[in-house]
Amino acid sequence: MIGAGLIGGSLLRAVGKAGRAVWGTSASEETAAQARVDGFDVGTDTDAALRRAAEADALVVLAVPLPALPAVLRRVDAVAPTCRLTDAVSVKVAVADAVARLAPRARYVGGHPMAGTAESGWSAGAAGLFTDAAWVVATDDGADAEVWADVAELAWACGARVVPAASDEHDLAVARVSHLPHLLAAVLAAVGAAGEDELPLALAASSFADGTRVAGTRPELVLAMCEGNRDALLAAVDDALGRLGAMRGALASTGGLAATVHAGHEGRLRWAAARDPQLLRVHRGTAPDELRAIGRRGDAVAGWSG
Amino acid sequence: MIGAGLIGGSLLRAVGKAGRAVWGTSASEETAAQARVDGFDVGTDTDAALRRAAEADALVVLAVPLPALPAVLRRVDAVAPTCRLTDAVSVKVAVADAVARLAPRARYVGGHPMAGTAESGWSAGAAGLFTDAAWVVATDDGADAEVWADVAELAWACGARVVPAASDEHDLAVARVSHLPHLLAAVLAAVGAAGEDELPLALAASSFADGTRVAGTRPELVLAMCEGNRDALLAAVDDALGRLGAMRGALASTGGLAATVHAGHEGRLRWAAARDPQLLRVHRGTAPDELRAIGRRGDAVAGWSG
């Protein structure tokens, strides 16, 4: 496990709890010391951890923010060039590009466990963070089937369900349902705080509290996430701008907001209906296009069949 | 109490619990019957309830949606033309205009208890709905000081704090922190559900769940609230559109989102800091401009002094 923050620290705990051998490394001596106090095998020597992974043919998991990735990938290429490799970064195309450039011999299959809180750091982690969460496993044509299975088994060991998706369709989806919510929350918080007096914020109730909650996330985390998904995010922002502009036009002309409000209500109902995905079992080595079809239907993979 | 839905029903319970005489009326026989089963004096004869209020010189509270208001105001003018009158509608200028047109002799001071849930109807009501909530009491120049005091005492009896504000500044404030959140939630829910497959909604996690929560509100309630505040809402929507457009430009040109994300983070921190208003006591008959200054500072009135 490279990185022992919220995600890496939670993975160390979850994998350890599942009874599998796991060791990690952190760029911060303080974080590594905290993890050791809690009984985990975490140091600060990335090369040593990678060398050990190469010797054991272990799956290397990159749980560092996108901006920290290039430096880590250079060490992978130097120390464990052909290792089994995955990651927990919230964008997939940018990571795949970086791996292809900086650690091209690695047997890489991307991953994205869809879990998190507004907190960060080792102490915010928990073994149960991934329970019943969606864990996207990148399912591009030509993906290494053995490493794909490794990543799926890691997700299942952590209590998550596997959602197979191509890297680019993952990025378009999270732009809409994860990155755009952060940007709209930021805009809403800024509008609420923009007045010259305190009256608006004093009158803000639950609709404002919920709508701006993720604006409380540490800005550098939001920036790393959103800026790494620029093209997909532009499409999502343009969709939102188009709908907001059409609504503005209707409000100014007829005063009617029915189209906007009804479309939003239907979207929320569709979201609620999607909370209970069908959990399937698949044969090891199922073809990527068959796996991707499962994700597009909104279903997920929970284990091997047969 | 004219109306026994979420707000009217909660007011009946809270006022009754405070030991004050209260009776009500509902347009729905079913609602009135439910309220009577729960021990409340609620009928369906609005004229009778208003006549009784006129005889007792009681404060009449209009707790009906904005579109239902004109018909009720005509009954007020016919049966209790000079009654003490307030309301619980979420916009203030439109109600004041309707009162001036349809019940011009009423001694009207507007009110807006800032509480609610996504639920509605008598059964969703609760005596504690207004506990520690902000309750805006319209504080326009020339307001009837005696009725202003009646409305303030009603709010305090329900456990709320009084936020004095002019009708128009109230409407501008709630456009930003209450109506705009509903519209952005609707836009976000529509963008999330817009794709041709189920993958985006399957990957939607807590940022999307929180950001779209109020899109689950009954559309007719959102429409009544937002469409009744058209001018103030246009200003808030234009502010949001301007910020979103600037962000889009920055994302497309430099790829940088720092300005947006930092402004949002600061806004959310300012909101958090405003959660603990100073609670003041004022003399009965304090001048409107002095009262409004309290609201603009983000503070509130909790009782009479001296």
Interface residues (C-beta under 8 A of the other chain):
Chain A: M114 A115 G116 A133 A134 V136 V163 A165 E169 H170 L172 A173 V174 R176 V177 S178 L180 P181 H182 L183 L184 A185 A186 V187 L188 A189 A190 V191 G192 A193 A194 G195 D197 E198 L199 P200 L201 A202 L203 A204 A205 S206 S207 F208 A209 D210 G211 T212 R213 V214 A215 G216 T217 P219 V222 L223 C226 E227 R230 L233 L234 A236 V237 D238 D239 A240 L241 R243 L244 G245 M247 R248 L251 A252 G255 G256 L257 A258 T260 V261 H262 A263 G264 H265 E266 G267 R268 L269 R270 W271 A272 A274 P277 G295 R296 R297 G298 D299 A300
Chain B: M114 A115 G116 A133 A134 V136 V163 A165 E169 H170 L172 A173 V174 R176 V177 S178 L180 P181 H182 L183 L184 A185 A186 V187 L188 A189 A190 V191 G192 A193 A194 G195 D197 E198 L199 P200 L201 A202 L203 A204 A205 S206 S207 F208 A209 D210 G211 T212 R213 V214 A215 G216 T217 P219 V222 L223 C226 E227 R230 L233 L234 A236 V237 D238 D239 A240 L241 R243 L244 G245 M247 R248 L251 A252 G255 G256 L257 A258 T260 V261 H262 A263 G264 H265 E266 G267 R268 L269 R270 W271 A272 A274 P277 G295 R296 R297 G298 D299 A300
